Each structure stands twice: as C-alpha cells, then as structure tokens.
Amino acid sequence: MDLSGLVRKSDFEWELPPSGKMRVPGVIFASEELVRAMDQKVWQQVANVAALPGIVRASYAMPDAHWGYGFPIGGVAAFDPEDGVISAGGVGFDISCGVRCMHTGLQVAELKRRQERLADTLYRRVPAGVGSTGRIVLSDGEMHAMLTGGARWAVERGYGTREDLGRIEERGQMKGADPGAVSEQAKRRQRDQMGTLGSGNHYLEVQRVAAVHDPRIAETFALKLDDVVVSIHCGSRGLGHQIGTEFLREMAQSASAHGIELPDRELACAPIRSPLGKKYLGAMRAAINCALANRQILAQITRDAFREVFEQAELALLYDVSHNTCKLEEHAVDGRMQRLFVHRKGATRAFGPGHSELPDVLGDAGQPVLIGGSMGTASYVLAGTAAGMEHAFGSACHGAGRAMSRNEAMKHWRGRKVVDELAGQGILIRSPSMRGIAEEAPGAYKDVTAVVDAAEAAGLAKKVAKLMPLVCVKG
Amino acid sequence: MLRLDSVFTDVSTRWQHFRHDADVGVRGIGATLAQAFEQAALALTAVITEPTAVRPAHRVEIACENVDPEFLLVDWLNALVYEMATRRMLFGRFEVRIDGSRLDASAWGEPVDLARHHPAVEAKGATLTELRVGREGAGEWLAQCVVDV
C-alpha cells in the first residue's frame, strides 16, 4: 500500500482522512512494514466501508487486513441501530468462523510418547475435507433446535459440559436467531455437516505452549510452558456459506430500492431496520449458533480421541472466539454508552478486563483472543485490553493472512514434501489432500508474529502465550 | 493489473484463475456468452481439483434466471457450489444454454473420490468481487468473479 495520503497517528496507527463520500475516517492498525505489504485494494475497501450509512467513528483495519470482498478481511465497522446498515459482505460467507482452544492436562513430554497414535486417532475420528459428513443427521425439528440453541443445544445432546458454555461468546447461544429466515437450501446443505471441520485454512491442531509472554494473565488462563493444548478453527459450514451467498446477492440487488448508494456493489448491505436487514440478522444469528454447535461437537470428538490415547486427558475449554460476525454491543462513543451493530470480518472480539460478557473466572484478565497461524508456524493467545475497547470497539486481528495465492503456493510446494519436512521438525500433518497441504504450506502465509506484535503495540490486545504445533489435522 | 495464475487454452475457449489475496478468481472466456459460462464453471472445478480427473458419470440439470448477466454468472456458479455440496459431487463437463435472462445447463460429474481427486478446498460461494461479464476487444466473451474458499 502506498503510504502517501495516510496520516501516521503513531507507529502503529494510520488514518485515511475522510474524502469523497467517506462519512468517517479510515484507521489502519499496523506497523509500517505491514501497511506497506497490504494490497492497495485494502485502502479502497476501508474507504468504501467508511461511506456506508450510519457508520460510527471510523472504518477500521486490523494488522492482518487483506483484500476481501466488500469489507477488507480484518475489517471492523460499527453502525447505528437506527440509521445504520447491516452487510452480508461485512460478515463473510463463513459466518461465525472462529477458533476454540482447549487445555489437555498433558505436558509435551507425555504427548511425544504417543504423538503418532494421537495424530492417527484424531484423523480417524474428526471428519475433515471436501465431501466429509458428520455422524449426526438433523431432522427438521433438530435443525430448528440447533439454530436457536447453538452450543447449548449440543451440550444438551451430550456433546460437552455446561462448564463449557461460560467460556464461549454469547455463553454458547446467540439470542435473536430466526431459523425461519434460513432458507431450505441452507438447511439442506447443513443436514449432515454437523461436527465437520471443513477444508482450506480450517484445522484441528495440537499445540505446545512454547512461550509465556504475560505470566500473570497466563496463570489466569491456566497456561504454562510446555502445556499441551488443542485448537479448532472452523465455522458454520454449508449453512453459513449458503446464507452468505443468498443475502449478498439479495442485498446487492435491492440496495438502490433501499435508497443506499453503494460505492461498490460488493458492499451489499441493507438498512438494519428494513425487513431484509432484520431477516439477515435473524439468519446470521442462526448461523452463529450453527458454528458454535459445530465447534462444540468437534470439541467432544476431540475429547473422545484424546481419551482413547491418553486415559488421563481432561480437555477443559479455555475459550471459543468467532471472527466473522455482526453483534449488537454497547460501546462508549464520545463519552456516552451507545448500542451499536459491530461487524467483525476476519477480526476477533477482544473485550477488555471486567466486561460483563466475560466469565467471572477471568477476573481482571481480558477476553482470551485466539490467533491462528498456519501449519508449522506459531499461534498466539492474546488478551483483550481496556485500551482496545477505545481503539476499535474491542477488536483485534484474527490470523496471519495469506502471503501468496493458492495457485502460487501449489507451484512452490509439493504436499508430500511439506508433510515430510514438518515431520522432521516434530509436527505431524494428517490430511485427505496433498494438494490442499501444498496450498496451505506455512510459507504461503504472512508472519503471524509480526501481526500479533503489531496488535499488541497498537494496544488492541496483549500477548499472553505463544503456541507451536505438534499435530495438525487439515481438511 | 490482474496476474494470471494458470491457463488452459484451446483455440477459442479457455479458463483462467486470477489472483486474489485470500480467495481465488475464476474466469471463463469463449466465443459465446454460454461458452464463457461453461469455462468459468471449469475454472471453479479447477479450484477444487483437476477438471480432467472428474469422470462424467452422472448428469445434473441446473436452471437459473436473472436479468443482469453478471448476477446470472453468480447464480450459475452458486448453483454449482450448492449441487457439489449437497450431492457431494464434482463436475468436469458443462453444457450451458442462455436465452435472454434464462440459463439452462447440464453438468456431468461423479461423487468426490478423495484418493483420485485430492480435493484441495471446498468452494463456499461466488462473490461479487471482480465480477465482470461482457465482450472483450477481440469479440470474445468473458465471465469472471472471485470465489470464496
């Protein structure tokens, strides 16, 4: 990205002053190096979002921002409930895609003794990849119950425990979901996909705590050096994809009828108070429940797999975050608390210490913010900060972001070779697709450490622990 | 300027992938609008697997309608994404007929075979990003957009 025209507010905050149809400024939180590496399209997309009706304060981009569709990936924007809009593109196709991290009660040395067996067991039990299905087939009634109940529905059916729910955003159940707003096609796409990982950049990873950056918060999060944890990255599967598809098109084609002048039609949105806006909100919330239920089921499958290999394993949930959502939240704007619809597209909610949404057990630590890397590279656990609540409505980055396209990656690497090289580093990969492995090669991604360092330096969140992979099941 | 990542060429029709940060751009080029749509569909399959590896064992009929040819492309690709997801199939051959705002098509393919297809990624949906349908300088038809994967 060309830096001329950007105002450097600090080493990690850059402003795009309002111009043209922008109603508010754009703000990019990143180091100079990361901003320079961003595609110029990110600038355009940040500016376009700033032109949408009802946007409050600014259009934000996180340190891992990259070219998305409509909104940048790594984009955050809040809208006034009265005259603002809601955007399907501002949430994305994989609604409520997110990361869940669980303790295992194991230490690296114990795990290493049965690492191979654990990798094979997880791969056998966790449905992953294109065309995979889960063991559950939802009836119409169960589909309705799942779409309103979320992870709570899954727990009621024996997947996990009630203790899990307090450590999931929305306590595991997104209120206001409207299964009636979800099309039959979307439901059909989901009927046998509960408890599936998906493909692409989705994964289940067994990780070791490789470094502790903040001992005090790490203690609250119960993370110690050489502990083994397991992280799951996936979303709302076919249901979310279909809802995104249908509403993106409908919002784009009806924008002018709603009196919205779109700077780009891919910014497809509708007034929050319009019938279409309300319908999307109900469907999107149902998809959030689908994602929460999906990760809850996957968590139980993971627990069962661990216990098959390690009888003593106790997989307690650290936290479950979503990074593709639009949520109604209260934030201070100009010294006054205001309810806002906050879009986070490839951005993680990062509430500061003591927020009413957080479980009491976190005490004066902020919300755990789970940042995924790629196979072979680090992931991070961060914590929300009080300052971050002021900066970007309590939001932080979500991952590394791709450095090269899938086709470029395929030319650079062979899947088998990537698997062998990582095995040499003690990282076991299991996947149904060697081509998928090549496309997801660690070198195809940006440096996640640079991203989280920038997030911390910008005050969005605080680094707590660094995780390194031991086993990775890729879809 | 968009950079081409892979190209399959015969005399008049071809498909291409073009670069997008997180996802993949699919582009079909043909002597007619229908051919361009067929090629865009092949480009979509190529995001997932090698199209020539897909046997044309079963035929699926697809129909969509949209007065805007660009949205018709999005609807066509999304119809394929839906059929792939719900039938757990991949498609390697397409025949498209377009009459005004109406598209009727046949897609030939087979159930996903992990060992043979090595499917890299599932397509989530066609986006409106870089969406373009029209005639280019040389009179060829072009149909393209970015697909979320």
Interface residues (C-beta under 8 A of the other chain):
Chain A: D39 K41 H66 W67 G68 Y69 G70 I73 G89 G92 F93 D94 G129 V130 G131 T133 Q185 R188 R189 G198 S199 G200 G238 H241 Q242 G244 T245 L248 R249 A252 Q253 R265 E266 A268 G401 R402 S405 R406 N407 E408 M410 P432 S433 M434 R435 G436 A438 E439
Chain B: D5 S6 H17 R19 H20 D21 A22 D23 V24 V47 I48 T49 D68 F71 V74 D75 N78 V81 Y82 A85 T86 R88 P111 V112 L114 H117 H118 P119 A120 V121 E122 K124 G125 A126 T127 L128 T129 L131 V146 D148 V149
